[in-house]
Amino acid sequence: MIVKVGLSEGDFVGNTNVAIQRAIDAVGLYGGGTVEVAPGSYTLYDSVLLRRNVRLVGSGPDTILRKCEGPASEFAVDADYGQRKVTVKDPTGFREGMGVVVTDDRSGGWHDTLAAITLVQGNVLYLDRPFLSDYDGDSAGIVFNSFPIVAGFDVDAVTVEGLTIDGDREHNREINGCIGGGIYLHRARRCRIADCIVRDFAGDGISFQITQDILVEGCQVTGVTGLGLHPGTGSARPAIRGCRSHDNGGDGFFLCWRVQVGSFQNNEFFNNGGHGISIGHKDTDNLFSENVIRGNRRHGVYFRDEKTTNAGSRNTLRRNIIEDNEDCGVYIEGHTTDLLLEENTIRDTRRGEARTQRIGIRAGQNAGRIRAVRNRIENHVETAVHGEVAVED
């Protein structure tokens, strides 16, 4: 089954998320198929929600899903666990069908509530799902319009291809990457994200949590306020290849908790505000090969400070280029063990005071069984290798 969505013609016609959602729901009820979104700019007031066995396809740079300008308000009354309504100080801009986040300073991440407005009555917003926590107005409690632009919750075998996600970050508040992103998957299996652009999103670019067998290929993430690529929370066997994550506010590539048996190949992570790649809590048995990690404002590759049972151990870095980052090319903290760094080029290409990559490979005092085999390590401010690293030619 193939259905078409367009601004002026197609099986479903419209310039908002509503037309796209109706097409996806129709194909989902049929059992699966393809939704083709014609070139044009579509304004999104809430997520486009994927359905099982549905392929959502655009025309690359010409099919733009643009986030609406996002209203926000503090609470007039505290929002309690289990409620489905929030009383706000200023309801201006909120509308039925709009996606919102409800949170406060004590919440964050998984404890934020992501919902949609079903009714606006005076300064009361009624929502389609209950709050996950208590939210206190005295702790900066707030409701604001935000949501993952394209999202799949508890889905199998979906494809997102050839879309441009424009987050309009200047007019929106940031959503936590655990519950959202420009493209976001949660409890998803055997899905593919290909040839998409995520730009200027207030949050993470592409995030997937509690997933198995997710493939991301040929995508670009740029100008987001958070992390570029963010797999985590028990994501098994992810593959990311041929992607570019650059000029983002946080890390170019952040492996959250328990990202395991992954393959990350031929990607570029450059000019990000954090690390090029960050690896940590139980992120084990992954292969990073033939990537370019350049010009990031913190370490090129960073293994986070974790205890023995939680460390990002048993990972391999092979034939990567790691250059011109801040501080270290590779920095291994915590009780991280059993790493293989093989045939990488780790260098600073600049001269004199322009060099900022001080150390090629730095192992912290608790790291162990680190092998560096046939790497090219050169032109660092301080030293090529610091700490207990077994260097082999």
C-alpha positions as CSV (number, residue, x, y, z in Angstrom):
1,M,0.0,0.0,0.0
2,I,1.3,3.5,-0.9
3,V,-0.4,6.7,0.0
4,K,0.7,10.2,-0.8
5,V,0.6,13.4,1.3
6,G,0.9,16.8,-0.3
7,L,0.3,20.5,0.3
8,S,-2.2,20.8,-2.5
9,E,-2.7,17.3,-3.9
10,G,-2.5,13.7,-2.8
11,D,-4.5,11.1,-1.0
12,F,-4.1,13.3,2.1
13,V,-3.8,17.1,1.7
14,G,-2.6,19.5,4.3
15,N,0.3,21.5,5.6
16,T,0.5,20.3,9.2
17,N,1.2,17.1,11.1
18,V,-2.5,16.2,10.9
19,A,-2.4,15.2,7.2
20,I,0.7,13.2,7.7
21,Q,-0.7,11.4,10.8
22,R,-3.9,10.5,9.0
23,A,-1.9,8.9,6.2
24,I,0.2,6.9,8.7
25,D,-2.8,5.8,10.6
26,A,-4.5,4.6,7.4
27,V,-1.5,2.6,6.3
28,G,-1.1,1.2,9.8
29,L,-4.6,-0.1,9.9
30,Y,-4.0,-1.7,6.5
31,G,-1.1,-3.6,8.1
32,G,1.8,-1.6,6.7
33,G,3.0,0.2,3.6
34,T,4.5,3.5,2.5
35,V,3.6,7.1,3.2
36,E,5.2,9.4,0.7
37,V,5.3,13.1,1.8
38,A,5.7,15.5,-1.2
39,P,8.1,18.4,-1.2
40,G,7.1,21.4,0.8
41,S,7.2,22.8,4.4
42,Y,4.8,21.2,6.9
43,T,4.2,22.8,10.3
44,L,4.1,20.4,13.3
45,Y,2.1,21.1,16.4
46,D,2.6,17.6,17.8
47,S,4.6,14.5,16.9
48,V,4.2,12.5,13.7
49,L,3.7,9.1,15.3
50,L,4.9,6.0,13.4
51,R,3.0,2.8,13.2
52,R,4.2,-0.8,12.9
53,N,5.5,-1.8,9.4
54,V,5.1,1.8,8.0
55,R,7.7,3.5,5.8
56,L,7.6,7.3,6.0
57,V,9.5,8.8,3.0
58,G,10.2,12.3,1.9
59,S,12.2,14.0,-0.8
60,G,15.3,14.8,1.3
61,P,16.0,18.6,1.7
62,D,12.8,19.5,-0.1
63,T,10.4,17.8,2.4
64,I,10.6,19.9,5.6
65,L,8.9,19.1,8.9
66,R,9.2,22.3,10.8
67,K,8.4,22.6,14.5
68,C,5.9,25.4,15.3
69,E,6.8,28.3,17.6
70,G,6.5,26.9,21.1
71,P,4.5,28.7,23.8
72,A,5.3,28.1,27.5
73,S,3.8,29.0,30.9
74,E,4.5,28.6,34.5
75,F,1.9,26.9,36.7
76,A,-0.9,28.7,38.5
77,V,-1.5,25.6,40.5
78,D,0.9,22.7,41.2
79,A,0.5,19.7,38.9
80,D,0.0,16.4,40.8
81,Y,0.9,12.8,39.9
82,G,-1.9,11.2,38.0
83,Q,-3.7,14.4,37.0
84,R,-4.7,15.0,33.3
85,K,-4.9,18.8,33.5
86,V,-2.6,21.7,34.3
87,T,-3.6,25.2,35.3
88,V,-1.3,27.8,33.8
89,K,-0.6,31.4,34.4
90,D,-0.7,32.3,30.7
91,P,-2.6,30.1,28.2
92,T,-1.6,32.2,25.2
93,G,-0.5,30.1,22.2
94,F,-1.6,26.8,23.5
95,R,-4.2,24.9,21.4
96,E,-6.0,21.6,21.1
97,G,-3.8,18.9,19.5
98,M,-0.6,20.5,20.6
99,G,2.2,18.4,22.2
100,V,3.6,19.6,25.5
101,V,6.1,18.7,28.2
102,V,5.3,19.2,31.9
103,T,8.3,19.3,34.2
104,D,10.0,21.2,37.0
105,D,13.6,21.5,38.4
106,R,13.3,18.3,40.4
107,S,12.3,16.2,37.4
108,G,14.2,15.8,34.2
109,G,14.6,12.9,31.8
110,W,12.2,10.0,32.3
111,H,10.2,11.8,34.9
112,D,9.0,14.6,32.6
113,T,5.5,14.1,31.2
114,L,5.0,14.2,27.4
115,A,1.4,14.6,26.4
116,A,-1.0,16.3,24.0
117,I,-3.6,18.9,24.7
118,T,-7.2,17.7,24.3
119,L,-9.0,20.9,25.4
120,V,-8.1,24.4,26.4
121,Q,-10.7,25.9,28.8
122,G,-9.7,29.3,30.1
123,N,-6.3,28.8,31.7
124,V,-6.7,25.1,32.1
125,L,-5.0,22.7,29.7
126,Y,-6.6,19.2,29.6
127,L,-4.2,16.4,28.5
128,D,-4.5,13.0,26.9
129,R,-2.4,11.2,29.6
130,P,-1.7,11.5,33.3
131,F,1.3,13.0,34.9
132,L,4.2,10.7,35.7
133,S,5.3,12.7,38.8
134,D,4.4,15.6,41.0
135,Y,5.5,19.0,39.6
136,D,5.9,21.9,41.9
137,G,5.3,25.5,40.8
138,D,7.8,26.6,43.5
139,S,10.4,24.5,41.8
140,A,10.2,26.2,38.4
141,G,7.2,24.1,37.3
142,I,6.4,24.7,33.7
143,V,4.5,23.4,30.7
144,F,5.8,24.1,27.3
145,N,5.1,23.1,23.7
146,S,7.7,20.5,22.7
147,F,7.8,17.0,21.4
148,P,9.9,14.7,19.2
149,I,9.1,15.7,15.6
150,V,9.0,12.1,14.3
151,A,8.5,9.4,16.9
152,G,8.0,5.7,17.2
153,F,6.7,4.2,20.5
154,D,6.6,0.4,20.8
155,V,7.0,-0.1,17.1
156,D,8.5,-2.7,14.8
157,A,10.0,-2.5,11.3
158,V,9.5,1.2,10.7
159,T,11.5,3.3,8.3
160,V,12.0,7.0,8.3
161,E,13.7,8.2,5.1
162,G,14.5,11.4,3.2
163,L,13.0,13.9,5.6
164,T,14.4,17.3,6.8
165,I,13.6,18.1,10.5
166,D,13.7,21.8,11.3
167,G,13.4,22.4,15.0
168,D,13.3,26.2,15.0
169,R,15.4,26.3,18.1
170,E,15.2,30.1,18.5
171,H,11.5,29.9,19.3
172,N,11.4,26.7,21.4
173,R,12.5,25.3,24.8
174,E,14.7,22.3,25.0
175,I,13.2,18.8,25.5
176,N,15.2,16.2,27.4
177,G,16.9,13.7,25.1
178,C,15.6,10.7,27.0
179,I,12.0,11.4,26.0
180,G,12.5,13.2,22.7
181,G,14.6,14.3,19.8
182,G,14.3,15.5,16.3
183,I,13.7,11.8,15.5
184,Y,13.0,9.6,18.4
185,L,12.4,5.9,19.0
186,H,11.3,4.2,22.2
187,R,10.9,0.5,22.8
188,A,11.4,0.0,19.0
189,R,12.7,-3.0,17.1
190,R,14.3,-3.5,13.7
191,C,13.9,0.1,12.5
192,R,15.8,2.2,9.9
193,I,16.4,5.9,9.8
194,A,18.1,6.9,6.5
195,D,19.1,10.0,4.6
196,C,17.5,12.4,7.0
197,I,18.6,15.9,8.1
198,V,17.9,17.1,11.7
199,R,18.8,20.7,12.2
200,D,18.3,23.4,14.8
201,F,16.3,21.3,17.2
202,A,16.0,22.4,20.8
203,G,17.2,19.1,22.2
204,D,19.0,16.0,20.8
205,G,19.1,15.3,17.1
206,I,18.4,11.5,16.8
207,S,17.7,9.6,20.0
208,F,16.6,6.0,20.5
209,Q,16.0,4.4,23.9
210,I,15.2,0.8,24.9
211,T,15.6,-0.6,21.4
212,Q,17.0,-3.5,19.4
213,D,18.5,-3.5,16.0
214,I,18.2,0.1,15.0
215,L,20.1,1.2,11.8
216,V,20.9,4.9,11.2
217,E,22.6,5.6,7.9
218,G,23.4,8.6,5.7
219,C,21.9,11.1,8.2
220,Q,23.1,14.6,9.2
221,V,22.5,16.3,12.6
222,T,23.6,19.9,12.9
223,G,22.9,22.9,15.1
224,V,20.9,21.1,17.8
225,T,21.2,22.4,21.3
226,G,21.8,18.9,22.9
227,L,23.5,15.7,21.7
228,G,23.8,14.9,18.0
229,L,23.2,11.1,18.2
230,H,22.0,9.5,21.4
231,P,21.4,5.8,21.6
232,G,20.8,4.4,25.1
233,T,18.8,2.8,27.9
234,G,19.5,-0.7,26.9
235,S,19.9,-0.4,23.1
236,A,21.2,-3.7,21.7
237,R,23.0,-4.1,18.3
238,P,22.6,-0.6,17.0
239,A,24.4,0.4,13.8
240,I,25.2,3.9,12.8
241,R,27.1,4.4,9.5
242,G,27.8,7.2,7.0
243,C,26.4,9.9,9.3
244,R,27.6,13.5,10.1
245,S,27.0,15.0,13.5
246,H,28.5,18.5,13.7
247,D,28.2,22.0,15.2
248,N,25.9,20.8,18.0
249,G,25.7,22.1,21.5
250,G,26.6,18.8,23.3
251,D,28.5,15.7,22.3
252,G,28.5,14.6,18.7
253,F,27.8,11.0,19.7
254,F,26.7,10.0,23.2
255,L,26.3,6.4,24.1
256,C,23.9,6.5,27.1
257,W,23.4,3.5,29.4
258,R,23.9,-0.1,28.1
259,V,24.5,0.4,24.4
260,Q,26.0,-2.9,23.5
261,V,27.2,-4.9,20.5
262,G,27.0,-1.9,18.3
263,S,28.8,-1.0,15.1
264,F,29.6,2.6,14.3
265,Q,31.4,3.1,11.0
266,N,32.3,5.8,8.5
267,N,30.8,8.7,10.5
268,E,32.0,12.2,11.1
269,F,31.7,13.9,14.4
270,F,33.2,17.4,14.3
271,N,33.0,20.9,15.8
272,N,30.6,19.9,18.6
273,G,30.4,21.7,21.9
274,G,31.1,18.6,23.9
275,H,33.1,15.4,23.2
276,G,33.2,13.9,19.8
277,I,32.2,10.5,21.2
278,S,31.2,9.8,24.8
279,I,31.1,6.2,26.1
280,G,30.0,5.1,29.6
281,H,27.6,3.1,31.7
282,K,27.8,-0.5,30.6
283,D,28.4,0.5,27.0
284,T,30.3,-2.6,26.1
285,D,31.4,-4.8,23.1
286,N,31.1,-2.1,20.5
287,L,33.1,-1.4,17.4
288,F,34.0,2.1,16.3
289,S,35.7,2.0,12.9
290,E,36.8,4.4,10.2
291,N,35.2,7.5,11.8
292,V,36.5,11.1,11.7
293,I,36.4,12.8,15.1
294,R,37.7,16.3,14.6
295,G,37.7,19.8,16.2
296,N,35.4,19.0,19.1
297,R,35.5,21.3,22.1
298,R,36.2,18.5,24.6
299,H,38.0,15.2,24.2
300,G,37.8,13.4,20.8
301,V,36.8,10.1,22.4
302,Y,35.9,10.0,26.1
303,F,35.3,7.0,28.3
304,R,33.3,8.2,31.3
305,D,34.2,7.7,35.0
306,E,32.4,4.5,36.0
307,K,33.0,1.8,38.6
308,T,34.2,-1.7,37.5
309,T,30.8,-3.3,37.0
310,N,29.4,-0.3,35.0
311,A,32.4,0.7,32.9
312,G,32.4,1.0,29.2
313,S,34.8,-1.9,28.7
314,R,35.5,-4.3,25.9
315,N,35.3,-1.8,23.1
316,T,37.4,-1.5,19.9
317,L,38.5,1.6,18.1
318,R,39.9,0.8,14.7
319,R,41.2,3.0,11.8
320,N,39.6,6.2,13.1
321,I,41.0,9.7,12.6
322,I,41.0,11.6,15.9
323,E,42.5,15.1,15.5
324,D,42.5,18.7,16.6
325,N,40.1,18.2,19.6
326,E,40.4,19.9,23.0
327,D,42.6,18.3,25.7
328,C,42.9,14.6,24.6
329,G,42.4,12.5,21.5
330,V,41.2,9.6,23.7
331,Y,40.7,9.9,27.4
332,I,39.9,6.8,29.4
333,E,38.5,7.4,32.9
334,G,37.0,5.1,35.5
335,H,37.6,1.4,35.9
336,T,37.5,0.9,32.1
337,T,39.3,-2.2,30.9
338,D,39.9,-4.4,27.8
339,L,40.0,-1.7,25.1
340,L,41.7,-2.2,21.8
341,L,42.9,0.9,19.8
342,E,44.2,-0.3,16.5
343,E,45.5,1.5,13.5
344,N,44.0,4.9,14.4
345,T,45.5,8.2,13.5
346,I,45.6,10.4,16.6
347,R,47.1,13.8,16.0
348,D,47.0,17.6,16.1
349,T,47.5,18.9,12.6
350,R,48.3,22.4,13.7
351,R,51.5,24.1,14.9
352,G,52.6,26.0,17.9
353,E,50.0,27.6,20.2
354,A,47.2,26.6,17.8
355,R,47.4,23.0,19.1
356,T,44.8,22.1,21.6
357,Q,44.9,18.3,21.6
358,R,47.5,18.0,24.4
359,I,47.7,14.2,24.8
360,G,47.1,11.4,22.2
361,I,45.8,8.6,24.6
362,R,45.4,9.2,28.3
363,A,44.5,6.4,30.6
364,G,43.3,7.2,34.1
365,Q,44.8,5.6,37.2
366,N,42.0,3.0,37.4
367,A,41.9,2.0,33.8
368,G,43.5,-1.3,32.8
369,R,44.3,-3.7,30.0
370,I,44.4,-1.0,27.3
371,R,46.2,-2.0,24.1
372,A,47.3,0.4,21.5
373,V,48.4,-1.4,18.3
374,R,49.9,0.2,15.2
375,N,48.5,3.7,15.8
376,R,49.9,6.8,14.4
377,I,50.1,9.3,17.3
378,E,51.8,12.6,16.6
379,N,52.3,16.4,17.3
380,H,50.7,16.6,20.7
381,V,51.4,19.5,23.1
382,E,52.4,17.2,26.0
383,T,52.8,13.6,25.1
384,A,51.6,10.8,22.8
385,V,50.6,8.4,25.6
386,H,49.9,9.0,29.3
387,G,49.2,6.3,31.8
388,E,49.2,2.5,31.7
389,V,48.7,1.8,28.0
390,A,50.4,-1.2,26.3
391,V,51.8,0.3,23.0
392,E,52.6,-2.2,20.3
393,D,54.1,-1.4,16.9
